[in-house]
Amino acid sequence: MIKKIVKIFSALLILLMVSAGIIHTYFFSETKFWEIPQLTTNLRAKEFCSCYFVMKRSEEYCLDQVKHFLPHGKHKIYEDQKKVTFKFIKSQTSSSFRNENIGCLNL
């Protein structure tokens, strides 16, 4: 009986902590939840483009560098255009290599 009460109390405590975190983020964070996929693809496309086209590293190495402990979604490399596109959830961003001085820019 006591184990059941402890499990219920633990579940309620976890639910309360998660709810408090979501409420805090919603009201006090400058980055809203719905903006996170777009920010993620922007960052990954730029970093991957710089790693792959500027630093001339391998695709596997660059993907490992841009993971940041999150799934990276889908990506496509356009070698002829020197462009890379990342898709994550409903968001898509492309980054294109300009030149050695400028590097890559998000499109």
ChimeraX attribute file (.defattr): number of C-alpha atoms within 10 A of each C-alpha:
attribute: neighborCount
match mode: 1-to-1
recipient: residues
	/A:1	5
	/A:2	7
	/A:3	8
	/A:4	9
	/A:5	10
	/A:6	11
	/A:7	11
	/A:8	12
	/A:9	12
	/A:10	12
	/A:11	12
	/A:12	12
	/A:13	12
	/A:14	12
	/A:15	12
	/A:16	12
	/A:17	12
	/A:18	12
	/A:19	12
	/A:20	12
	/A:21	11
	/A:22	13
	/A:23	12
	/A:24	11
	/A:25	14
	/A:26	13
	/A:27	10
	/A:28	10
	/A:29	10
	/A:30	9
	/A:31	12
	/A:32	11
	/A:33	11
	/A:34	8
	/A:35	11
	/A:36	14
	/A:37	15
	/A:38	16
	/A:39	15
	/A:40	23
	/A:41	26
	/A:42	23
	/A:43	15
	/A:44	28
	/A:45	29
	/A:46	26
	/A:47	18
	/A:48	29
	/A:49	27
	/A:50	22
	/A:51	21
	/A:52	22
	/A:53	22
	/A:54	17
	/A:55	13
	/A:56	11
	/A:57	13
	/A:58	11
	/A:59	15
	/A:60	9
	/A:61	12
	/A:62	19
	/A:63	17
	/A:64	12
	/A:65	14
	/A:66	19
	/A:67	14
	/A:68	11
	/A:69	8
	/A:70	8
	/A:71	9
	/A:72	19
	/A:73	15
	/A:74	12
	/A:75	18
	/A:76	12
	/A:77	17
	/A:78	10
	/A:79	9
	/A:80	6
	/A:81	10
	/A:82	15
	/A:83	24
	/A:84	25
	/A:85	23
	/A:86	23
	/A:87	21
	/A:88	20
	/A:89	13
	/A:90	7
	/A:91	16
	/A:92	19
	/A:93	21
	/A:94	21
	/A:95	25
	/A:96	21
	/A:97	20
	/A:98	15
	/A:99	11
	/A:100	11
	/A:101	7
	/A:102	9
	/A:103	16
	/A:104	24
	/A:105	18
	/A:106	17
	/A:107	12
